Amino acid sequence: MVLLNGRRRHLGPIVTLAIYTGMRRGELFKLRRSHVDFGLNLINVKQTKTGKDRTIPMDDSVRDILSGLCDGLGDKDFVFENSRTEVHITDIKHGFKSACRDAGIHDLTFHDLRHTFGTRLADAGVDIVKIAELMGHQSILTTRRYTHATDGGKRAAIAQLASYRKDNCHKFATNEMRLASQPTASRISAL
């Protein structure tokens, strides 16, 4: 976020909301004040790629960003607009690319921020059905493309398995140990 200041200051909230909500670029730029419900802490995402509206709960960070943006809108409705032209923003491709280049970040697209959202949800242990709902996917197969295994997530999974094994999987028993633990009648018939 260091390079998202000065003439790129407007990119900071857009990038943060993309990572924290998983909203598509077009959904962010179509976001209106009337779509943000501060009473219920929800973003009502309209005009989605799939044609189905969805809601995304806001955490405190998202709420704070949107509250600040909405408070500064005056009588305007679009959350993101160009401060010079006072027309709502429809794309940030050039600004985002140049910010990445200046930061020494290569091969990062705006859409990768949506992948980050899905991956973080998966790493946090959120089930794939909820992730699909939050991202607005019709199919879990699509959602699977957005949830990438991270090193930390894989390590946490192995630690979880080790804990499970410790509590639920006992050491292998020899035949003698098994026979000794059986009732007497069972031992006699086994011989």
C-alpha positions in Angstrom: 0.0 0.0 0.0 3.0 2.3 0.3 2.9 3.2 -3.4 -0.9 3.8 -3.3 -0.6 7.4 -2.3 -0.4 10.7 -4.0 -2.0 10.5 -7.4 -2.7 6.8 -6.7 -4.4 7.4 -3.4 -7.8 6.4 -4.9 -6.4 2.9 -5.6 -5.9 2.0 -1.9 -9.6 1.5 -0.9 -10.3 -0.3 -4.2 -7.5 -2.8 -3.8 -8.3 -3.3 -0.1 -12.0 -3.9 -0.8 -11.1 -6.3 -3.6 -8.9 -8.4 -1.2 -11.3 -8.2 1.7 -14.6 -8.8 -0.1 -13.6 -10.8 -3.3 -15.7 -8.4 -5.4 -14.9 -8.4 -9.1 -13.5 -5.1 -10.6 -16.8 -4.4 -12.3 -18.8 -5.0 -9.2 -16.6 -2.6 -7.3 -17.0 0.1 -9.9 -20.8 -0.3 -10.0 -21.0 -0.1 -6.2 -23.4 2.6 -5.1 -24.0 4.0 -1.6 -27.5 2.6 -1.7 -25.9 -0.9 -2.0 -24.1 -0.6 1.3 -26.3 -1.4 4.3 -24.5 -0.2 7.4 -27.4 -1.3 9.7 -27.0 -4.9 8.7 -23.3 -4.7 7.9 -23.8 -6.0 4.3 -22.8 -5.0 0.8 -25.5 -5.8 -1.7 -23.7 -6.7 -4.8 -25.8 -5.9 -7.9 -25.3 -6.5 -11.6 -23.0 -9.4 -11.1 -21.3 -11.4 -13.8 -23.7 -14.3 -13.2 -26.8 -12.0 -13.1 -27.6 -13.0 -9.5 -27.4 -10.5 -6.8 -25.5 -11.5 -3.6 -24.7 -10.1 -0.2 -21.2 -9.9 1.4 -21.0 -9.3 5.1 -18.6 -6.4 6.1 -15.9 -6.8 8.6 -14.7 -3.7 10.6 -12.0 -2.8 8.0 -14.4 -2.9 5.1 -17.0 -1.0 7.1 -14.6 1.7 8.0 -13.4 2.2 4.4 -16.9 2.3 3.0 -18.1 4.5 5.7 -15.4 7.0 5.0 -16.0 6.8 1.2 -19.8 7.1 1.6 -19.5 10.1 4.0 -17.5 12.0 1.4 -19.9 11.4 -1.5 -22.2 14.4 -0.9 -25.3 13.9 -3.1 -23.5 11.4 -5.4 -24.3 7.7 -5.3 -21.4 5.8 -6.9 -18.8 4.9 -4.3 -15.8 5.2 -6.6 -15.5 8.2 -8.9 -12.8 10.2 -10.6 -12.2 13.3 -8.4 -11.3 15.4 -11.5 -14.1 14.5 -13.8 -16.7 13.5 -11.1 -17.7 10.5 -13.3 -17.7 7.1 -11.7 -14.6 5.0 -12.3 -14.9 2.2 -14.8 -11.4 0.9 -14.8 -8.0 1.3 -13.1 -5.9 -1.0 -15.4 -3.2 1.6 -16.1 -2.9 2.9 -12.5 -2.8 -0.5 -11.0 -0.2 -1.8 -13.5 2.1 1.2 -13.0 1.7 0.9 -9.2 2.7 -2.8 -9.4 5.6 -1.9 -11.7 6.9 0.8 -9.4 6.6 -1.6 -6.4 8.6 -4.2 -8.3 5.7 -6.6 -8.4 5.5 -8.6 -11.6 2.7 -10.7 -13.0 0.0 -9.4 -10.6 -3.4 -8.7 -12.1 -6.3 -7.0 -10.4 -8.2 -10.3 -10.7 -5.4 -11.9 -8.6 -6.8 -10.0 -5.6 -10.0 -12.0 -5.9 -7.9 -15.2 -5.9 -6.3 -13.9 -2.7 -9.7 -13.5 -1.1 -10.7 -17.1 -1.9 -7.3 -18.5 -0.8 -7.4 -16.7 2.5 -10.9 -18.0 3.2 -9.8 -21.5 2.4 -6.7 -21.1 4.7 -9.0 -19.9 7.4 -10.9 -23.1 7.2 -14.1 -21.8 5.6 -15.9 -24.5 3.7 -16.1 -24.3 -0.1 -19.8 -23.8 -0.2 -19.6 -20.6 1.8 -16.6 -19.5 -0.3 -18.7 -20.0 -3.5 -21.6 -18.0 -2.0 -19.4 -15.1 -1.0 -17.6 -15.1 -4.4 -20.9 -15.4 -6.3 -19.9 -18.7 -8.1 -22.7 -21.0 -9.4 -20.4 -24.0 -9.2 -18.0 -25.2 -6.6 -15.7 -26.3 -9.4 -15.2 -22.7 -10.3 -14.5 -21.8 -6.7 -11.8 -24.5 -6.5 -9.8 -22.5 -9.1 -9.8 -19.6 -6.6 -8.6 -21.5 -3.6 -4.9 -22.2 -3.8 -3.1 -24.3 -1.3 -0.5 -22.2 0.6 2.5 -23.4 2.5 0.9 -22.2 5.7 -2.4 -23.8 4.9 -0.7 -27.1 4.1 1.3 -27.0 7.3 -1.8 -26.2 9.3 -3.5 -29.2 7.7 -0.7 -31.6 8.7 -0.6 -30.2 12.2 -4.4 -30.8 12.4 -3.9 -34.4 11.2 -1.1 -34.9 13.7 -3.4 -33.8 16.5 -6.2 -36.0 15.2 -3.8 -39.0 15.1 -2.6 -38.4 18.6 -6.1 -38.3 20.0 -7.8 -41.0 17.8 -5.2 -43.4 16.3 -3.6 -45.8 18.6 -0.4 -47.7 18.0 -0.5 -50.9 16.1 -1.2 -53.8 18.4 0.5 -57.2 17.9 -1.5 -60.4 17.7 -0.4 -61.2 21.3 -1.7 -57.8 22.5 -5.0 -58.3 20.7 -5.5 -61.8 22.1 -4.7 -60.7 25.6 -7.4 -58.0 25.4 -10.1 -60.4 24.2 -12.4 -62.2 26.7 -11.3 -65.7 27.6 -13.8 -67.5 25.4 -12.6 -65.6 22.3 -9.0 -66.5 23.2 -9.8 -70.2 23.3 -11.6 -70.2 20.0 -8.7 -68.3 18.4 -6.3 -71.0 19.3 
